[in-house]
Amino acid sequence: MSSPTGPKRFRSLDDFETLRLLASKLGEGIYISDPGGAILDANPAFLDIAGVQSFEELRQRGAEQLYADPSRRAVWAEQLAREGSVRDFEWELVRPDGERRTVVDTSYSVTDPDTGERFHHGILVDISARIVLERQLREQLTRDALTGCLNRRFLLDLGGRLQRDDATSWGCIFLDIDHFKQYNDTHGHHEGDLVLSRMARFLMRQVRADEPVVRMGGDEFLIVLLGDSAARTGEVAHRLQQAAARSAPVAFSLGWAIRAEGEDLDATIGRADHSMIAVRVLARSGDFPRLPDEMERRHGRTP
């Protein structure tokens, strides 16, 4: 890096060269910009993060082109002007090839004591790998290792998010594999695990990618349907019932419920579970209702 105000700011030229060498070896991006945000100098790590081969390429591209969201740059500039520093400011950087990197920016306003000119000195850290790792860890924490379904931890997080948005509607379909314990005891846990995995894949094929399929534990599964929940829940329930006789890997019982006003997710799940139990009892008595039409007719509303 070169100094925009010259090495006279340091006690000696050797001091400046030492700092310049240090900056060139650091893994963090270091830059100097003018009050307008134009980058005046940057170390090799900054160029690497920005995806450019030279400072000249960076200068020609312009600092404003680095921001995926220009409004973030405006927020950064406003805070820097108001407070004189910005710490751990996260934004998304766009490289020339379109790749995006998540970075953290810490910047300070500095006034040259000899000329009175103001500059911004900053450190840019690429946290993209950390973000990916954190996402993977969250995914591992919220995924059932055997089936690939989401798990109760995910459901807990989802319930918390939904509780903060009282306007959201949802429906729940609760499913339980029929006679699974008997099958597991007869054929062994390995075969039982295969059945659970096949059941999970079957359920995931019946819903959209953004509609969670949750393994509640054992042989119990849950599908959560957000948004236009009454129509969508009925549609999926019909499809599952029809598929049960054709392509399902194993027999199962299901029940469903639509969120009542003011109800939290746990309460809706509980009603769906009770509905499933009622359906199972009716099925074993030979009086099986075709969901959801007959359930609605018998109970006067969706369960």
Secondary structure, DSSP 8 states (H G I E B T S, - for coil): ---TT-GGGSSSHHHHHHHHHHHHH-SSEEEEE-TT--EEEE-HHHHHHHT-SSHHHHHHH-GGGGBSSHHHHHHHHHHHHHHSEEEEEEEEEE-TTS-EEEEEEEEEEEE-TTT--EEEEEEEEE-HHHHHHHHHHHHHHTB-TTT--B-HHHHHHHHHHHHT-TT--EEEEEEEETTHHHHHHHH-HHHHHHHHHHHHHHHHHHS-TTS-EEEEETTEEEEEEESSHHHHHHHHHHHHHHHHTTT-SS-EEEEEEE--TT--HHHHHHHHHHHHHHHHHHHHTT----TTHHHHHHHSS--
